[in-house]
Amino acid sequence: MIFVFTTLSTLSLLYIINIIISKRSKINALNSLTSTQHKNKCMILYSSMKLVCKSYYLKWLKYLNNTVKQIDKNTFEITYVINDKTYKMIVKPKRGPPPFVIEDINNNIDINKIMSHYGPNQDWHGNKLCPNFFGVSELKFNMNDGRDIVFKGDECINI
């Protein structure tokens, strides 16, 4: 009986140590990623915690909302309701970063808002959007191939 208890407690301890080591390595990887933007240790820790909290917040929203269902590895079914009608859409998100970076010249652009409209298929959800839609007079896109493209006013963004 004592042997079984000792074995179970040892295995439990090894399991807990393994979890701690894996979590610690993930935290260290996250800290090394955020240290590329910040040099101050407090800012690195703050940025890392901000990313972790945002991740858990999004997981919690997804759990509560239950509108995204994964069909297979790269295919998702999205369910949404407009005017009491339920719609479903199949999405196969493209992998990798977008082919541009938005330059924020005046520090007044909400880049996350713009990128959420870019969509998982990187096609602006099939819409023709312009800088005025986002409440700015112009948007400058620095393309990965080195070109700079500027869209002004009511000019439709076409990338």
Beta strands, then each sheet from edge to edge (+ up, - down):
strand 1: 68-72
strand 2: 75-82
strand 3: 85-91
strand 4: 100-103
strand 5: 138-143
strand 6: 148-152
sheet 1: 1+ 2- 3+
sheet 2: 4+ 5- 6+
end
